[in-house]
Amino acid sequence: MALFRKKETYNEQMLREAGLDRIRFREPVTEPARAAVTPDEPALDPKAWDAAETVDAPGLAGDEVKFTTLPNGDVIVAEETGDGDLSQLAEAIELHLEPPYRAIGTRQEGRSDRWTVVARRIKVASIPYPVGERLQFSVRGRGRNGGTSEEFLVDGEPADMPVPPELRALGRFGSGALGVFVDAVRIDGDLWEFRVT
């Protein structure tokens, strides 16, 4: 009797070669600092990442780095030990993705300079808003009375300030829609990563 094994798919092969089939990400540490506030990261689900690469990056301290690359190529570091040059990690990802993207790099176990870096595409908008790290704006569509209802939260709390017009513009939707939800997380200054559902 012959034994049959499931053939490894191309994606599984790429994940194995990149070391992602066995990589484990640390749980995010909740800190009050701005850099700690990030959108939900898919962590162990490799399907949620758009690119993965393994690269030698000598000179980097620590075991993990998190960074965002903006549309103009600037790199905003969210989490890093020391002040190393992350360009090797960014260049490896940019073989597969153009900015903007959010990335996490982890040192491979037992390999002093070998890193695995994963990244996913993001959308970035300029929203001049002075407070908060996360803006959430939702519009519920037409009910029985034909009207809509809106909710605007800053860092999870109802906001007294008006909805920024730039955030409202991201949430425009057609007249037949049931509603829209915009979630924006500050990257740096007036730059925000956003998702619209």
Backbone as ProteinMPNN parsed JSONL, in Angstrom:
{"seq_chain_A": "MALFRKKETYNEQMLREAGLDRIRFREPVTEPARAAVTPDEPALDPKAWDAAETVDAPGLAGDEVKFTTLPNGDVIVAEETGDGDLSQLAEAIELHLEPPYRAIGTRQEGRSDRWTVVARRIKVASIPYPVGERLQFSVRGRGRNGGTSEEFLVDGEPADMPVPPELRALGRFGSGALGVFVDAVRIDGDLWEFRVT", "coords_chain_A": {"N_chain_A": [[0.842, -1.18, 0.0], [0.609, 2.155, -0.876], [1.765, 5.183, 0.588], [0.406, 8.396, 0.887], [1.33, 11.733, 0.93], [0.235, 14.992, 1.704], [0.904, 17.358, -0.719], [3.227, 19.964, -0.398], [2.18, 23.284, -0.545], [2.94, 26.165, -2.628], [2.824, 28.54, -1.126], [3.055, 27.507, 1.495], [5.63, 26.458, 1.302], [7.115, 28.808, 0.908], [6.602, 30.111, 3.35], [7.793, 28.258, 5.102], [10.491, 28.384, 4.245], [11.015, 31.022, 4.865], [10.947, 30.885, 7.545], [8.605, 31.285, 8.893], [6.825, 29.311, 9.492], [7.286, 28.362, 11.954], [7.621, 30.482, 13.607], [7.09, 32.531, 16.457], [5.332, 35.167, 17.762], [5.796, 37.648, 20.227], [3.429, 38.6, 22.771], [1.772, 41.734, 22.4], [2.929, 44.503, 24.293], [1.143, 46.471, 26.506], [1.368, 49.829, 26.74], [1.414, 53.226, 27.916], [2.619, 54.837, 26.068], [2.775, 56.536, 22.876], [3.736, 54.996, 20.719], [2.987, 52.417, 21.354], [0.376, 52.057, 20.635], [-1.263, 50.412, 18.259], [-2.859, 49.192, 15.264], [-4.916, 46.22, 15.306], [-2.872, 43.466, 15.265], [-2.205, 40.715, 13.178], [-0.511, 38.755, 14.124], [0.111, 35.516, 14.686], [-1.088, 34.533, 12.384], [-0.15, 33.781, 9.356], [-1.396, 34.183, 6.904], [-2.503, 36.63, 7.017], [-0.548, 38.453, 6.481], [1.087, 40.348, 3.945], [3.596, 40.081, 2.866], [6.685, 38.347, 3.348], [9.983, 37.855, 4.497], [13.347, 36.697, 4.822], [16.312, 37.879, 6.252], [19.735, 38.929, 6.588], [20.754, 40.997, 9.116], [22.993, 42.612, 10.48], [24.016, 44.221, 13.515], [21.626, 45.034, 14.655], [19.897, 45.455, 17.67], [18.249, 43.68, 20.382], [15.291, 41.555, 20.091], [13.078, 41.982, 18.57], [11.479, 44.177, 16.269], [9.325, 46.865, 15.392], [7.862, 48.621, 12.777], [6.715, 51.285, 10.62], [6.408, 52.033, 7.246], [6.159, 54.894, 5.354], [4.243, 56.415, 2.603], [6.115, 58.069, 1.248], [8.487, 56.819, 1.734], [9.728, 57.25, 4.18], [10.631, 55.932, 7.367], [8.946, 55.044, 10.235], [9.612, 54.237, 13.438], [8.161, 52.064, 15.68], [8.696, 50.298, 17.731], [11.686, 49.322, 19.172], [14.845, 48.068, 20.217], [17.561, 49.895, 21.191], [19.21, 51.773, 18.592], [19.29, 50.916, 15.866], [19.992, 50.388, 12.309], [17.327, 50.019, 10.275], [17.106, 49.641, 7.601], [17.866, 47.374, 6.09], [15.882, 45.511, 6.655], [13.596, 46.843, 5.723], [14.254, 47.122, 2.989], [14.281, 44.44, 2.213], [11.577, 43.739, 2.485], [10.52, 45.475, 0.595], [11.091, 44.29, -1.772], [8.867, 42.922, -2.336], [6.643, 44.469, -1.625], [5.338, 47.757, -2.033], [5.732, 50.859, -0.272], [2.871, 52.358, 1.373], [3.39, 50.419, 4.383], [3.024, 48.248, 7.246], [5.283, 46.713, 9.465], [6.822, 43.876, 11.09], [9.704, 42.719, 12.586], [11.56, 39.869, 13.561], [14.132, 38.383, 15.429], [15.743, 35.437, 14.387], [15.685, 32.405, 16.146], [18.624, 31.38, 17.744], [20.21, 32.396, 15.707], [22.361, 34.89, 15.22], [22.409, 37.22, 13.55], [20.339, 36.879, 11.776], [17.172, 37.643, 10.576], [13.609, 37.494, 10.5], [11.177, 39.082, 8.662], [7.954, 40.411, 8.462], [5.191, 41.857, 6.699], [2.393, 44.05, 6.119], [0.179, 45.606, 3.818], [-0.946, 48.973, 4.17], [-3.276, 51.703, 4.543], [-2.862, 55.169, 4.372], [-3.601, 58.34, 5.728], [-3.747, 61.921, 5.911], [-4.709, 63.548, 8.717], [-5.412, 66.266, 10.371], [-5.584, 66.362, 13.584], [-5.715, 67.202, 16.918], [-5.69, 65.637, 19.297], [-5.622, 62.392, 20.916], [-5.053, 58.915, 20.012], [-6.372, 57.041, 18.593], [-8.988, 57.134, 16.327], [-12.409, 56.675, 15.805], [-15.058, 56.391, 13.672], [-18.406, 56.077, 12.957], [-21.203, 55.495, 10.841], [-24.489, 54.767, 10.825], [-26.732, 53.361, 8.62], [-29.754, 54.118, 6.756], [-32.654, 53.827, 8.616], [-35.953, 52.832, 9.633], [-37.103, 55.323, 9.761], [-35.743, 56.646, 7.824], [-33.489, 58.157, 8.383], [-30.021, 58.749, 9.448], [-27.562, 57.658, 11.84], [-24.804, 58.834, 13.749], [-21.599, 58.123, 15.2], [-18.804, 59.151, 17.049], [-15.693, 58.401, 18.235], [-12.906, 58.972, 20.365], [-10.009, 57.499, 21.219], [-11.598, 55.43, 22.21], [-13.598, 56.677, 23.672], [-16.598, 58.685, 23.756], [-16.537, 61.614, 21.759], [-16.267, 65.133, 22.311], [-15.57, 66.966, 20.461], [-15.993, 68.071, 17.027], [-16.375, 65.788, 14.218], [-13.462, 65.244, 12.353], [-13.155, 66.722, 9.119], [-11.6, 65.334, 7.235], [-11.608, 62.728, 8.171], [-14.309, 62.162, 8.021], [-14.596, 62.334, 5.251], [-13.221, 60.036, 4.458], [-15.077, 58.18, 5.166], [-17.205, 58.329, 3.391], [-20.073, 57.074, 1.763], [-22.225, 55.158, -0.422], [-25.691, 55.907, -1.258], [-27.287, 53.693, -0.884], [-26.115, 52.207, 1.068], [-25.791, 50.398, 4.165], [-24.308, 51.274, 6.27], [-21.186, 52.598, 7.629], [-17.849, 52.188, 8.83], [-15.066, 53.777, 10.14], [-11.781, 53.371, 11.102], [-9.074, 54.787, 12.57], [-5.646, 54.985, 13.273], [-3.118, 56.718, 14.906], [-0.05, 57.284, 13.329], [2.163, 59.023, 13.276], [2.382, 62.369, 14.209], [0.308, 64.172, 12.062], [-0.288, 62.005, 10.496], [-2.114, 59.114, 9.81], [-2.942, 55.674, 10.063], [-5.502, 53.992, 8.38], [-8.624, 52.172, 8.272], [-11.456, 51.183, 6.445], [-14.693, 50.003, 6.838]], "CA_chain_A": [[0.0, 0.0, 0.0], [1.396, 3.388, -0.966], [1.366, 6.276, 1.473], [0.356, 9.669, 0.189], [1.426, 12.929, 1.748], [-0.253, 16.2, 1.058], [1.997, 18.112, -1.317], [3.394, 21.309, 0.162], [1.839, 24.34, -1.494], [3.971, 27.181, -2.818], [2.765, 29.439, 0.031], [3.621, 26.8, 2.642], [7.068, 26.385, 1.076], [7.678, 30.138, 1.152], [6.546, 30.341, 4.799], [8.807, 27.409, 5.721], [11.807, 28.92, 3.926], [11.169, 32.298, 5.577], [10.944, 30.623, 8.972], [7.33, 31.685, 9.485], [6.011, 28.168, 9.892], [7.55, 28.069, 13.367], [7.87, 31.727, 14.34], [6.115, 32.898, 17.471], [5.449, 36.571, 18.117], [5.45, 37.961, 21.612], [2.203, 39.369, 22.944], [2.087, 43.148, 22.489], [2.927, 45.078, 25.633], [0.312, 47.66, 26.547], [2.027, 50.925, 27.412], [0.743, 54.474, 27.598], [3.333, 55.586, 25.029], [2.124, 56.604, 21.574], [4.181, 53.924, 19.827], [2.373, 51.142, 21.71], [-0.969, 51.973, 20.08], [-1.216, 49.969, 16.872], [-4.045, 48.423, 14.905], [-4.834, 44.811, 15.656], [-1.887, 42.777, 14.444], [-2.627, 39.338, 13.014], [0.465, 37.94, 14.821], [0.451, 34.174, 14.237], [-1.789, 34.13, 11.17], [0.668, 34.229, 8.225], [-2.223, 34.566, 5.767], [-2.869, 38.04, 7.171], [0.571, 39.283, 6.043], [1.203, 40.434, 2.487], [4.957, 39.751, 2.446], [7.578, 37.807, 4.368], [11.337, 37.708, 3.968], [14.415, 36.444, 5.785], [17.418, 38.755, 5.865], [20.8, 39.156, 7.553], [20.752, 42.403, 9.526], [23.921, 42.786, 11.595], [23.983, 45.513, 14.2], [20.348, 45.315, 15.305], [19.812, 44.958, 19.049], [16.944, 43.16, 20.751], [14.769, 40.404, 19.363], [11.906, 42.348, 17.774], [11.297, 45.579, 15.89], [8.072, 47.165, 14.697], [7.993, 49.901, 12.094], [5.785, 51.608, 9.539], [7.024, 52.792, 6.17], [5.168, 55.809, 4.79], [4.26, 56.45, 1.131], [7.317, 58.73, 0.719], [9.648, 56.01, 2.061], [10.173, 57.467, 5.551], [10.361, 54.823, 8.278], [8.577, 55.437, 11.595], [9.864, 53.087, 14.305], [7.214, 51.988, 16.791], [9.291, 49.532, 18.83], [13.028, 48.873, 18.837], [15.858, 48.176, 21.255], [18.701, 50.577, 20.603], [18.959, 52.697, 17.49], [19.903, 50.276, 14.713], [19.55, 50.738, 10.959], [16.319, 49.055, 9.837], [16.972, 49.687, 6.145], [17.956, 46.029, 5.498], [14.564, 44.879, 6.778], [12.683, 47.541, 4.813], [14.613, 46.783, 1.603], [13.856, 43.063, 1.959], [10.129, 43.755, 2.281], [10.18, 46.233, -0.613], [11.181, 43.405, -2.938], [7.52, 42.375, -2.523], [5.611, 45.477, -1.351], [5.7, 49.173, -2.032], [5.117, 51.574, 0.854], [3.025, 52.223, 2.818], [3.143, 49.133, 4.996], [3.41, 48.067, 8.648], [6.131, 45.525, 9.491], [7.386, 43.357, 12.33], [10.881, 41.889, 12.382], [11.959, 39.087, 14.732], [15.405, 37.677, 15.293], [15.551, 33.993, 14.375], [16.27, 31.753, 17.317], [19.93, 30.764, 17.523], [20.927, 33.039, 14.588], [22.611, 36.218, 15.779], [22.101, 38.329, 12.648], [19.291, 36.485, 10.831], [15.866, 38.163, 10.978], [12.437, 37.287, 9.663], [10.354, 40.291, 8.679], [6.661, 40.274, 7.801], [4.576, 43.18, 6.526], [1.098, 44.108, 5.439], [-0.155, 46.903, 3.236], [-1.852, 49.812, 4.946], [-3.693, 52.952, 3.919], [-2.443, 56.29, 5.209], [-4.255, 59.619, 5.425], [-3.387, 63.053, 6.745], [-5.865, 64.035, 9.468], [-4.926, 67.161, 11.421], [-6.438, 66.258, 14.768], [-4.706, 67.445, 17.956], [-5.699, 64.745, 20.457], [-5.973, 60.993, 20.704], [-4.223, 58.0, 19.232], [-7.26, 56.233, 17.749], [-10.257, 57.769, 15.998], [-13.372, 55.737, 15.237], [-16.237, 57.122, 13.198], [-19.352, 55.162, 12.319], [-22.49, 56.012, 10.395], [-25.451, 53.694, 10.592], [-27.564, 53.762, 7.484], [-31.161, 54.478, 6.849], [-33.567, 52.932, 9.316], [-37.358, 52.988, 9.233], [-37.436, 56.744, 9.593], [-34.992, 57.184, 6.692], [-32.341, 58.949, 8.822], [-28.79, 58.06, 9.803], [-27.005, 58.037, 13.135], [-23.345, 58.868, 13.723], [-20.886, 58.027, 16.466], [-17.397, 59.518, 16.913], [-14.954, 58.068, 19.449], [-11.47, 59.244, 20.432], [-9.442, 56.55, 22.181], [-12.665, 54.607, 22.759], [-14.565, 57.474, 24.427], [-17.335, 59.647, 22.924], [-15.793, 62.871, 21.617], [-17.007, 66.385, 22.335], [-15.162, 67.755, 19.297], [-16.621, 67.595, 15.786], [-15.652, 64.807, 13.399], [-12.598, 65.917, 11.387], [-13.675, 66.538, 7.757], [-10.802, 64.329, 6.524], [-12.099, 61.418, 8.615], [-15.649, 62.032, 7.438], [-14.422, 62.076, 3.812], [-12.846, 58.627, 4.304], [-16.249, 57.357, 5.415], [-18.314, 58.54, 2.451], [-20.61, 55.82, 1.238], [-23.358, 55.348, -1.319], [-26.997, 56.107, -0.63], [-27.924, 52.425, -0.56], [-25.332, 51.483, 2.067], [-26.375, 50.276, 5.498], [-23.474, 51.993, 7.216], [-19.751, 52.59, 7.389], [-17.037, 52.336, 10.032], [-13.693, 54.18, 9.844], [-10.905, 53.194, 12.255], [-7.795, 55.418, 12.245], [-4.663, 54.929, 14.349], [-2.048, 57.678, 14.625], [1.298, 56.779, 13.082], [3.044, 60.074, 13.771], [1.881, 63.691, 13.844], [-0.999, 64.168, 11.401], [-0.423, 60.817, 9.645], [-2.907, 58.057, 10.441], [-3.292, 54.465, 9.325], [-6.946, 53.864, 8.499], [-9.374, 51.09, 7.625], [-12.876, 51.502, 6.268], [-15.538, 48.816, 6.654]], "C_chain_A": [[0.89, 1.248, 0.0], [0.852, 4.428, 0.0], [1.405, 7.579, 0.688], [0.459, 10.787, 1.204], [0.867, 14.09, 0.967], [0.94, 16.985, 0.539], [2.028, 19.517, -0.729], [3.056, 22.342, -0.905], [2.992, 25.324, -1.601], [4.003, 28.139, -1.624], [3.371, 28.778, 1.264], [5.14, 26.69, 2.521], [7.725, 27.721, 1.383], [7.68, 30.467, 2.651], [7.614, 29.524, 5.517], [10.2, 27.981, 5.485], [12.075, 30.256, 4.625], [11.186, 32.112, 7.081], [9.644, 30.966, 9.658], [6.46, 30.515, 9.898], [6.231, 27.823, 11.364], [7.776, 29.314, 14.204], [6.742, 31.996, 15.325], [6.361, 34.349, 17.852], [5.073, 36.756, 19.573], [4.147, 38.733, 21.636], [2.567, 40.837, 23.027], [1.979, 43.639, 23.928], [2.105, 46.352, 25.593], [1.03, 48.715, 27.375], [1.275, 52.195, 27.076], [1.413, 55.234, 26.463], [2.613, 55.491, 23.698], [2.48, 55.409, 20.708], [3.499, 52.596, 20.131], [0.994, 50.98, 21.096], [-0.852, 51.609, 18.61], [-2.512, 49.261, 16.555], [-3.846, 46.956, 15.275], [-3.878, 44.113, 14.707], [-2.266, 41.31, 14.355], [-1.68, 38.323, 13.615], [0.683, 36.583, 14.16], [-0.233, 33.737, 12.955], [-1.022, 34.623, 9.942], [-0.162, 34.681, 7.033], [-2.589, 36.045, 5.828], [-1.75, 38.972, 6.717], [0.677, 39.246, 4.52], [2.59, 40.053, 1.986], [5.738, 39.226, 3.637], [8.937, 37.596, 3.732], [12.282, 37.41, 5.124], [15.637, 37.205, 5.312], [18.466, 38.787, 6.969], [20.851, 40.647, 7.841], [21.672, 42.577, 10.721], [23.761, 44.169, 12.229], [22.665, 45.85, 14.855], [20.34, 44.686, 16.693], [18.409, 44.41, 19.3], [16.53, 41.986, 19.89], [13.588, 40.746, 18.474], [11.925, 43.841, 17.469], [9.939, 45.703, 15.207], [8.245, 48.525, 14.054], [6.933, 50.032, 11.014], [6.55, 52.407, 8.507], [5.933, 53.584, 5.468], [5.246, 55.831, 3.268], [5.517, 57.093, 0.548], [8.595, 57.965, 1.049], [10.196, 56.235, 3.458], [9.755, 56.289, 6.425], [10.09, 55.389, 9.669], [8.706, 54.199, 12.47], [8.91, 53.145, 15.487], [7.832, 51.279, 17.983], [10.636, 49.01, 18.38], [13.892, 48.986, 20.083], [17.073, 48.817, 20.608], [18.275, 51.485, 19.466], [19.608, 52.16, 16.218], [19.314, 50.741, 13.393], [18.601, 49.655, 10.458], [16.219, 48.96, 8.313], [17.061, 48.3, 5.499], [16.598, 45.33, 5.544], [13.574, 45.509, 5.804], [12.979, 47.176, 3.356], [14.174, 45.367, 1.251], [12.357, 43.004, 1.695], [9.783, 44.431, 0.967], [10.518, 45.49, -1.895], [9.793, 42.894, -3.308], [6.42, 43.426, -2.42], [6.176, 46.871, -1.528], [5.082, 49.824, -0.811], [3.78, 52.17, 0.436], [2.72, 50.815, 3.292], [3.563, 49.18, 6.464], [4.164, 46.748, 8.72], [6.559, 45.164, 10.908], [8.568, 42.477, 11.946], [11.222, 41.161, 13.661], [13.261, 38.36, 14.437], [15.133, 36.171, 15.319], [16.313, 33.356, 15.525], [17.589, 31.089, 16.949], [20.728, 31.373, 16.386], [21.146, 34.5, 14.964], [22.2, 37.365, 14.857], [20.956, 38.034, 11.684], [17.927, 36.9, 11.39], [14.813, 37.713, 9.993], [11.594, 38.539, 9.795], [9.088, 40.019, 7.881], [6.025, 41.648, 7.714], [3.215, 43.034, 5.878], [0.868, 45.528, 4.954], [-1.083, 47.663, 4.176], [-2.259, 50.999, 4.083], [-3.381, 54.067, 4.899], [-3.156, 57.548, 4.755], [-3.714, 60.686, 6.37], [-4.669, 63.589, 7.39], [-5.333, 64.955, 10.565], [-5.894, 67.175, 12.606], [-5.522, 66.273, 15.981], [-4.639, 66.409, 19.066], [-5.987, 63.31, 20.03], [-4.984, 60.238, 19.854], [-5.064, 57.118, 18.317], [-8.578, 56.968, 17.581], [-11.161, 56.728, 15.361], [-14.65, 56.506, 14.911], [-17.149, 56.129, 12.507], [-20.628, 55.906, 11.967], [-23.374, 54.805, 10.15], [-26.458, 54.199, 9.579], [-29.021, 53.95, 7.808], [-31.986, 53.407, 7.552], [-34.982, 53.161, 8.813], [-37.718, 54.44, 8.982], [-36.637, 57.406, 8.478], [-33.768, 57.987, 7.079], [-31.113, 58.093, 9.07], [-28.376, 58.487, 11.2], [-25.492, 57.925, 13.046], [-22.801, 58.691, 15.135], [-19.416, 58.33, 16.194], [-16.708, 59.283, 18.245], [-13.49, 58.461, 19.293], [-10.915, 58.385, 21.557], [-10.538, 55.784, 22.924], [-13.725, 55.357, 23.541], [-15.312, 58.418, 23.496], [-16.634, 60.998, 22.936], [-16.726, 64.068, 21.652], [-16.711, 67.232, 21.102], [-15.855, 67.213, 18.049], [-15.74, 66.583, 15.055], [-14.762, 65.568, 12.422], [-13.123, 65.683, 9.964], [-12.907, 65.482, 6.971], [-11.255, 62.919, 6.899], [-13.482, 61.155, 8.025], [-15.541, 61.697, 5.943], [-14.029, 60.624, 3.556], [-14.062, 57.717, 4.425], [-17.407, 57.585, 4.478], [-18.787, 57.207, 1.894], [-21.847, 56.118, 0.403], [-24.686, 55.397, -0.595], [-27.675, 54.797, -0.252], [-27.22, 51.663, 0.542], [-26.042, 51.449, 3.411], [-25.565, 51.025, 6.546], [-22.01, 51.88, 6.86], [-19.049, 52.782, 8.725], [-15.622, 52.671, 9.595], [-12.898, 54.092, 11.144], [-9.547, 53.756, 11.857], [-6.902, 55.413, 13.471], [-3.499, 55.835, 13.978], [-0.726, 56.947, 14.419], [2.291, 57.762, 13.686], [2.476, 61.41, 13.313], [0.478, 63.611, 13.268], [-1.224, 62.953, 10.511], [-1.084, 59.684, 10.413], [-3.033, 56.868, 9.501], [-4.796, 54.289, 9.493], [-7.462, 52.629, 7.786], [-10.814, 51.503, 7.548], [-13.608, 50.198, 6.054], [-16.955, 49.24, 6.461]], "O_chain_A": [[1.817, 1.356, 0.802], [-0.357, 4.539, 0.204], [2.333, 7.825, -0.082], [-0.24, 10.788, 2.217], [1.0, 14.171, -0.254], [1.885, 17.246, 1.284], [0.994, 20.17, -0.583], [3.572, 22.291, -2.021], [3.905, 25.322, -0.775], [5.08, 28.512, -1.158], [4.121, 29.417, 2.002], [5.855, 26.814, 3.515], [8.766, 27.771, 2.039], [8.645, 31.034, 3.161], [8.269, 30.023, 6.432], [11.004, 28.058, 6.414], [13.22, 30.581, 4.938], [11.414, 33.068, 7.822], [9.575, 30.945, 10.887], [5.457, 30.705, 10.586], [5.449, 27.075, 11.952], [8.089, 29.213, 15.39], [5.578, 31.715, 15.043], [7.476, 34.717, 18.223], [4.159, 36.111, 20.085], [3.791, 39.422, 20.68], [3.567, 41.181, 23.658], [1.079, 43.254, 24.675], [2.335, 47.218, 24.748], [1.273, 48.521, 28.566], [0.573, 52.252, 26.067], [0.835, 56.187, 25.941], [1.929, 54.507, 23.415], [1.612, 54.861, 20.028], [3.434, 51.729, 19.26], [0.483, 49.861, 21.041], [-0.39, 52.416, 17.804], [-3.197, 48.779, 17.457], [-2.723, 46.519, 15.528], [-4.053, 44.161, 13.49], [-2.62, 40.712, 15.37], [-1.996, 37.133, 13.626], [1.387, 36.511, 13.153], [0.036, 32.634, 12.479], [-1.214, 35.764, 9.521], [0.312, 35.481, 6.226], [-2.943, 36.644, 4.813], [-1.979, 40.174, 6.578], [0.387, 38.227, 3.893], [2.753, 39.735, 0.808], [5.489, 39.605, 4.781], [9.035, 37.204, 2.569], [12.042, 37.821, 6.26], [15.969, 37.189, 4.127], [18.132, 38.686, 8.15], [20.976, 41.462, 6.927], [21.202, 42.679, 11.854], [23.417, 45.144, 11.561], [22.575, 46.86, 15.554], [20.727, 43.53, 16.866], [17.493, 44.653, 18.515], [17.303, 41.486, 19.072], [13.133, 39.902, 17.701], [12.332, 44.657, 18.296], [9.469, 44.781, 14.541], [8.713, 49.469, 14.69], [6.342, 49.052, 10.56], [7.261, 53.352, 8.848], [4.92, 53.03, 5.041], [6.209, 55.323, 2.693], [5.949, 56.709, -0.539], [9.683, 58.411, 0.686], [11.062, 55.477, 3.893], [8.676, 55.721, 6.253], [10.91, 56.127, 10.214], [7.99, 53.218, 12.268], [8.853, 54.143, 16.205], [7.529, 51.617, 19.127], [10.742, 48.343, 17.351], [13.701, 49.882, 20.905], [17.561, 48.333, 19.587], [17.123, 51.91, 19.389], [20.382, 52.862, 15.567], [18.275, 51.4, 13.358], [19.009, 48.514, 10.241], [15.341, 48.272, 7.793], [16.415, 48.055, 4.48], [16.21, 44.646, 4.598], [12.809, 44.808, 5.143], [12.055, 46.947, 2.576], [13.743, 45.111, 0.126], [11.913, 42.301, 0.788], [8.847, 44.009, 0.287], [10.263, 45.995, -2.989], [9.558, 42.482, -4.444], [5.376, 43.292, -3.058], [7.337, 47.135, -1.215], [4.022, 49.396, -0.352], [3.578, 52.458, -0.744], [1.909, 50.104, 2.698], [4.352, 50.033, 6.872], [3.746, 45.765, 8.109], [6.646, 46.015, 11.794], [8.45, 41.6, 11.091], [11.183, 41.754, 14.739], [13.463, 37.804, 13.357], [14.385, 35.686, 16.167], [17.445, 33.734, 15.827], [17.672, 30.336, 15.978], [21.836, 30.91, 16.114], [20.186, 35.268, 15.018], [21.693, 38.381, 15.333], [20.637, 38.879, 10.847], [17.572, 36.557, 12.518], [15.081, 37.565, 8.801], [11.326, 39.005, 10.903], [9.134, 39.475, 6.778], [6.283, 42.511, 8.554], [2.921, 42.053, 5.195], [1.292, 46.504, 5.573], [-1.898, 47.069, 4.883], [-1.666, 51.263, 3.037], [-3.604, 53.934, 6.103], [-3.303, 57.798, 3.559], [-3.28, 60.389, 7.483], [-5.59, 64.025, 6.7], [-4.851, 64.47, 11.589], [-6.884, 67.906, 12.615], [-4.627, 65.433, 16.073], [-3.607, 66.309, 19.73], [-6.514, 63.05, 18.949], [-4.198, 60.809, 19.097], [-4.543, 56.517, 17.378], [-9.208, 57.373, 18.558], [-10.733, 55.984, 14.479], [-15.233, 57.175, 15.764], [-16.733, 55.423, 11.588], [-21.071, 56.808, 12.679], [-23.037, 53.927, 9.357], [-26.964, 55.316, 9.677], [-29.447, 53.942, 8.963], [-32.013, 52.247, 7.143], [-35.181, 53.629, 7.692], [-38.529, 54.754, 8.11], [-36.822, 58.592, 8.206], [-33.057, 58.466, 6.196], [-31.152, 56.871, 8.923], [-28.783, 59.542, 11.687], [-24.958, 57.048, 12.367], [-23.442, 59.052, 16.122], [-18.844, 57.829, 15.225], [-17.075, 59.877, 19.259], [-12.906, 58.303, 18.221], [-11.31, 58.532, 22.713], [-10.418, 55.521, 24.121], [-14.67, 54.739, 24.032], [-14.725, 58.912, 22.533], [-16.192, 61.471, 23.982], [-17.827, 64.033, 21.102], [-17.497, 68.106, 20.737], [-16.256, 66.05, 18.007], [-14.526, 66.534, 15.251], [-15.251, 66.455, 11.722], [-13.5, 64.559, 9.633], [-13.489, 64.8, 6.127], [-11.283, 62.024, 6.054], [-13.776, 60.044, 7.584], [-16.303, 60.877, 5.432], [-14.448, 60.036, 2.559], [-14.085, 56.622, 3.864], [-18.502, 57.085, 4.733], [-17.983, 56.325, 1.594], [-22.44, 57.192, 0.508], [-24.788, 54.974, 0.556], [-28.55, 54.786, 0.613], [-27.669, 50.583, 0.925], [-26.798, 52.359, 3.751], [-26.092, 51.372, 7.603], [-21.63, 51.173, 5.926], [-19.564, 53.439, 9.63], [-15.032, 51.956, 8.785], [-13.289, 54.665, 12.161], [-8.927, 53.265, 10.914], [-7.326, 55.784, 14.566], [-2.955, 55.74, 12.878], [-0.334, 56.103, 15.225], [3.144, 57.393, 14.495], [2.125, 61.562, 12.143], [-0.43, 63.059, 13.889], [-2.249, 62.872, 9.835], [-0.67, 59.339, 11.52], [-3.208, 57.034, 8.293], [-5.318, 54.417, 10.6], [-6.851, 52.112, 6.85], [-11.344, 52.106, 8.481], [-13.223, 49.383, 5.215], [-17.834, 48.396, 6.289]]}, "name": "protein", "num_of_chains": 1, "seq": "MALFRKKETYNEQMLREAGLDRIRFREPVTEPARAAVTPDEPALDPKAWDAAETVDAPGLAGDEVKFTTLPNGDVIVAEETGDGDLSQLAEAIELHLEPPYRAIGTRQEGRSDRWTVVARRIKVASIPYPVGERLQFSVRGRGRNGGTSEEFLVDGEPADMPVPPELRALGRFGSGALGVFVDAVRIDGDLWEFRVT"}
